[in-house]
Amino acid sequence: MALIKLTPPKDNDLTLENLYQLVSLNNPYQSDEHSDQLFYQAMKEVIQWHQKKSNYYQALCQQESYTECTITSKEDLGKIPYLMAHLLKRHEILSIDVDEVDVHLTSSGTTGQKSQMFFDAWSLGSAQVMVDNIFDYYGWNTPEQEVDYLLYSYEPMPGFKVGTSYTDNFLCKYAPARNVTYALKNMGDGHEFDLFGCIRAIEKSAQDQVPLRIFGFPSFLFFTLEKIQNLSLKFSLHPESFVFLGGGWKGHQDKVIEKSAFYPMVTDLIGIPDHRLRDGFGSVEHCVPYVECEHHQFHIPTYARVLIRDVMSFSPLGYGEVGLLNFVSPYITSSPAHSIVMGDLAKLHPGDSCPCGIQTDFFQIIGRAGNSKSKSCAVAANEFLKESQHV
């Protein structure tokens, strides 16, 4: 059951009833004709919403001669005018009035270009309901079980709007907290990586046999494990502990450790089994959650679809071909980011090629496209790591 109650947005002659019904689907990986038709109708609704409410998107549709939005198949999704994620690092594009903004989030830390995203209550709430349903699906919503949290993200401070910090704190609602430890400590004038504080948190949870939930940037967990290994330590955490990472290793390819080596390292040094190690993929520009299944594939929730576009022509590609990642979802009413092309290179695969049993397609991240100097949350966070006196 979803933990958040939503009221569909309304605007006189515009109705978003199909969007409301889509987000209300409790099975986050439902794959059938009903969910497909809900999705297509919800996309049509939200396109009309943005055409009416965003001058920018209205002009874009006119430029692309996109006046009649007929959506009955996946092929039609490729015809929808899209935004480039990089555009949101330079422009604020809204489909709501300023007084309707519920939350303002940015995509990076203290350095680099930031995407500025503004969410109304519906857009933020619908994305949170998706997370609710995914945590329910995997059995991670355990209100009866007290846990410790180790957050490899920024400790909150006044005026701090980084999306990853918001997300990691939101994820703490699924089990009551005994202790919460932040890897990036608020020092008053910035954040600093507290390596030994992270080790102490792991040690305390292991000693007390309280489940530990680890969320956030994989790089910081890796550096913690590396120090544990160098100190010849090992910990055996409660078997219901789990790791849910996000943020990636963008911009630090020289430090990347592949999951095939990283996950066994987690199991060996702190005792969390492979099936409770998951990665998440998402961005402040597109808040639909993509969570690894037990076989570590990013299956696409029923609330979204993924296209892969050729890097030169931007034409949609087929399964197994490498191109730019294009997220499509009608969830967002605050900005016309319902079809957004990311700076990531990826491949798309049919759902039935994964043995986990989920039937929705999944995507595989290949890397970043281009040589942009703009920095992601993970890049900015790793800059704190370089400056830390503890490492």
VODO-626434 format. One record per atom (N, C-alpha, C): x, y, z. Coordinates in steps of 0.1 Angstrom, whole numbers, plus 5000, padded with zeros to 4 digits. Layout:
% VODO-626434
XYZ...
This chain:
% VODO-626434
500849885000500050005000500950125000500550224992501350354991501150425005502250495009502250565022501850705020501750755008501450895006500150904999499250995003497951024996498151134987497651114974497851224964496451264959496451394956495251454949495651494935495051454925495451484911495351634909496251694902496151834899495051864889494451984890493352014880493552154875493052174863493152314857492052334848490852364853489652394845489352284835489652304822489352204812490352084811491452094818492451994817492251894828492251764825492151654835493351564834493851524845494951424846494551294853493351254850492751134857493551014853494050994841494750874837496150874844496750994845497951004852497850964867496751014873496450974887496250824888495550764879495350614879496650544877497550594868498850534866499650524878499850644885500650654897500050574908498750544908498050474918498250324917498850274906499150134905500150084915499749994924500549944935501749864931501549784920502649704915503549794906504749824911505649914903506149864890506049734888506549664876505449594868504149644870503049594862503349614847503149504840503449504826502249434818501349504814500149454807499549564798498449524791497849614782497149734790496649704802496049804810497049914814498149874819499149974823499750044811499849974800500350044788499450154783498150124783497150224779497050344789497150314801497150414811498350514809499450454806500650524804500550624792500050564781499950644769498950754770497850734777496850834779497350944789498050894799498650994809499651084802500451024792501451104785500651214777499551174771498851264762498351384771497851344783497251444793498351544797499551494800500551584806501151664794501251614782501751704771500751814769499451794769498551904768498652004779498951944791499152034803500252134801501452074796502652164794502452254782501752204772501552294760500752424764499852404774499052514778499752604788500652544797501152614808502552664807503352604797504752644795504852714782505252834781505452904769506652844761507652804769508852734762508352614755507652524762507252394756506252414745505452514746504452544735505252574723506252664724507052704713507852584707508352504716509152384712508252294703507052264708506052184700505752244687505652374686505352444674506552424664507752444670508952434662509052294656508652194664508752054659507552004652506552104650505352074643504551954650504651964663503951864671502751924677501651914670500351974674499351874679499251754673498351654677499151544683498951524696499751424703498951294704499151214694498451074693499450974698499150914709500050824715499350684718499750594710499050454711500150344712501450384711502450284710503750344715504750254718506050304722506750384711506450354698507050434687506550574688505350604692504850734693505550814704506150744714506850814725508150884719508650824709509850884703509651014695508451044692508051164685507851284694507751264707507351364716508551464717508351594716509451684718510051674732511351674733512051644745512951754749513351754762514351854767515651774769516751844767518051794771518351824785518751734793519051754807519951874809520951884801521951994802521252134801520152144794519452274793519052324807518752234816518252274829519352314838520652304833521752364841521852514838521152564827521352694823520052774823518852704824517652774823516652714834515752794839514752754848513452744839512952624837511752604828510652554836509552624838508452584847507152584839506252504845504852504840503852534851504452594861503552644873503952784877503152844885503452974890504452954902505253054905506253044916505653014929504353054932503753034945503252884946503352814935502952674935504152574937505352634938506552554940506552504954506652374956506652304969508052284974508952234965510352204968511252254956512352314959513352344949514652264952515052194942516252104944517252134933518552104936519652124926520351994925521151984914521751854910523151834915523751944920525151924924525451994937526751974942527152024955527652164954528752194959529252334960529952384947530252294938530952334926530252284914530552344902529952294890528552354887528152334874526852384871525752294877524652364881523552294888522352294880521652184879520352184873519352234884518552324881517552384890516152324887515652244896514352184894513352224905512152254901511152304910509952214909509552164920508452064921507252124928506052094922504852124929504551994938503452004946503151894955502851764948502251774936501951654928503151584923504051664917505251604910506151534921506351604932507251544942506551424949505251444952504451334958504351214950504151224937503951114928505251034927506451104926507751034926507950964940507551014951507650954964506750834965505550834959504650714959505350604951506050634940506750534933507750464942508550544950509550484959508850404969507650454974506850374984506550234978506050234966505650104960506850014957507950064953509149984951509649924964509750004975510149954988509249854993507949864991506949764994507249634986507449654973507649534964508749454969509849514973511049444977511049404992510049445000509949415014510849495023511149615018512049705026511249815034509949805033509149895042508849815055509549845065509449765078509249855090508149915091507850015102507949955116507949815117508049755130509549725134510449755125511849715128512749835129513249865140514249975143515549945136516150045130517450025123518350145125519650125122520550235121520750275106521050395104521350445091522750505090523350465079524650535075524450595061524450725061524050795049525350855042525750805031526850855024526350975015525951075022525451195015525651315025525151425021525451555029524551565041525051595052524251625064523551755061522251755064521451875061521952005068521852115061522152245067521152345061520952455068519952555062520252605048519252595040519452645026520052545017520352425021521052325013520052255005520152254992519052204983519452084974520552024977521051914968520051794969519651744957518651644956519051514963520351474962520751344968520551354983520751464990520651475004519151465007518251524999516851515002516351375000516851304990516451164987516851074999518151075003518550985013517851005026517551125030516751155042515351105040514751115029513451065026513350905028514450835024514450695025514550645039514850735048514850685062513450665068512450695061511050685067510550535067511250445060510650315058511050225070511850265079512050195092512450295102511950285115512350375125513850375128514350495130515850515132516250505146517250425149517850425162518950525162519850525152520950615150521050655135521450775132521650825118523050885118523950835109525250885108525450935093525951065092526151125079527651115076527951065064529351055060529951195057529151285051529551415048529051515059529851535069529451615080529251765077528251825083528051965082529052035091530052105085531052175094530752325096529552365092529152505093529452585081530652565075530952645063531152545051530652425052530752325042530652185048530952085040530851945044532251885043532451785052533751715053533451565055534151485047533951335048534551285061533751215069534151165082534351015081535450975076535750835073535650745086536350785096536350705108535050705116534250815114532850815119532050705112532250685099531550585092531950445097533250425099533650295105533050265118533050365127532450355140530950315139530250375130528850345128528650205125529450155115529350015111529649925123530749955130531149875142530049865153529449985155528349985166527149905162526749915149525549835144525849685145527149645142527549505142527549455156528049535166528149495180526749475186525849565182524549565188523549475180524049425169523249345160521849415157521949535153520849615148521049635133519949605125520149625110520649765107521649765097522149895093521749915078521150025075520850065062521850165057522450135046523550225040522950275027522850415026522350485014523450585010523450604996524250714992525350684981526350774980527350764970528250634972528350554961529150434962530650464965531150574960532550604962532950604977532150664985532450684999532350545006531450465003531350335008532650255005533050264992534250194988535450244996535650374998536750425005536750385020535550365025535350315039535750165040535350095030535649945030537149935028537750015019539250005017539950035030539550135038540150155051539950045060538749985061538549865069539449755066539649735053540549625048541949655052542349785050543749815054544049805069542949825077543149805091542949665096542749565086542649425089541349395098540349475095539049455103538049385094537049325101535849265095534749285104533549305099532349315107531249225102530449175111529249095106527949165110527449235101526149315103524949215104523949265110522649195111522249155097521649035095521348985082520249065075519549145081518549225075519049365072520349385073520949515068520949515053520949635047521049635033521649765028522149765016522849875009522049924997521750044997521050104985521850234981522650214970523550324966522850404955523450524953522950614942523950724940524050784928524950894925526050854916526350724915527350684906528850724908529650704899531150734900531450834889530550914885530751004873531951094875532751104865533951194865535151134873535051014878536150954886536350814881536550794868536750664863537950594868538950674872540150614877539950544890538850574897538550514910537450414910536850394898535750304898536150154900535350094908535549944910534249884905534349784896533149724890532349654901531049644899530149584909530549434911531049374901531449234903532549214913533349324915534349324926533949394938533149504936532649584947531749514957530649444951529649384959530249264968531149184962531749084971532649144982533249254979533949324989533049365001531849414998530949455008530549335017530249225010529849095017530949045026532149055020533348995028533649085040533649215039534149295050533049335060531749345056530749385066529549285066529649185058528649075060527249085054527049185044525749205038525749115025524749025024524748935012524449005000524748944988524649004975523249054972522248974976520849004972520349124979521049174990520649294997521549414994522249404983523149514978522449564965522049684965521349734953521849874950521849904937522150044932520850104927520850234928519650314923520150414913519350434903519750534893518650634891518950764891517950864889518750994889517951104888518551234888517551344893517951454896517051564900516151604888516651584876515951624864514851524861514951404866513951294864513951204877512851224884512851164898512251034899511850964887511350834888512550744893512250654903513350574908513550444900514850424896515250294889516150224899515650104903516350024914516749894909517949854912518449714907517549604913517249504905516649384910517749294916517349184921518349094928519449044918519249064905520349034896521049154891520749264897521449394895521149454881519949444877519449514865518549624868518549734861517749854863516449834855515449764861514149744854513349884855512649904844511850034843510550024850510250104860508850094866507750124856506650074859505450094850505150244848505650334856505350474856506250544845507150474839508050534829508350444818508950504807509450424796510850484793511750404787513050444783513250424769513750524762514250514748515750534748516350474738517750494735517950564722518550684722518650764710520050764704520150764691521450764684522150904688523450894690524151014695524251124684524051084671524151184660522751224655521951134652520651164646519551184656519751134669518751134679517551044676517650964666516550864663516550754673515450704677515350594687515950464681516750394690517450274686516750154692517150034687516549914692517249854704516849734708517449664719518949644716519749654727521149624726522049724719521549834714522349934708522650054717523850104716524350204726523950344720523350424729522950564726522650644738522050764736521750844747520450804754520450814767519350764776518250874776517050834772515950924771514850864780514650934792513550904801512250964797511150884798509850934794508850904806508251004812507250974822506351094824505051064826504051174827503951234841504851184851504651214865504751364868505551444860505951574864505051684857504351764866503551874861504152004863505252014871505852144874506752194863507252104855508252144844508052044833508252094820507952004809509151904807509451834817510551734817510051594816508851574809508251444808508951364798509751424789510651344780511951414781512951354787514251424789515451334785516351384777517551314773518651344782519251244788520351254797521651254790522751284798524051274792524751144794523951034796524450904798524250814786525250734783525150634772524650504779523750434772523050324777522650224767522250104771521650004762520249964769519349924760518049874765517949724762517349654772517249514771515749464774515249364768513949314771513849254785512749274792512649234805512849084807512349004798512348864800513748804798514748884795516148844794516848844808516148894818516648884832515948784839516648694847515948584854515148624866515148754870514448784883512948774882512348774870510948754868510148884865510748994867510149124863510149134848508949164843508749164828509049294821509249404829509449534822510949534817511149614807512549624801513549684812514749664809515749714818516849784810517549874816518649944808519949924815521049934808522449914812523150044809523750104820524550224818525950194813526350254802527650234796528650334800528150464801529150564805528550704803529350804804528850944801529250984787528351064781528651114767529351244768530251274759530851404758531951434769532451554769533551594778533151714786531851734789531451854796532151864810532351994813533052024826532052034837530752024834529752034845529951904854529651924867529851824876528551774882528451644885527351584891527451594906526451544913526451534928527651454932527851334925528951244929530351314927530451384916531751454914532051554925531051634928531251744938531551674952530851564955531051504967532551444968532951384957534351334957535351434958535051564955536051674957536251694972535151674980535251684994536251574999536151464993536951344997538451384995538751444984540251474981540751574992539851664996540351765006540251715020539651605023539551555037540851525043541051575055542251545062542351395067541251325067541251195072541651085062541851125049542151025039543551055033
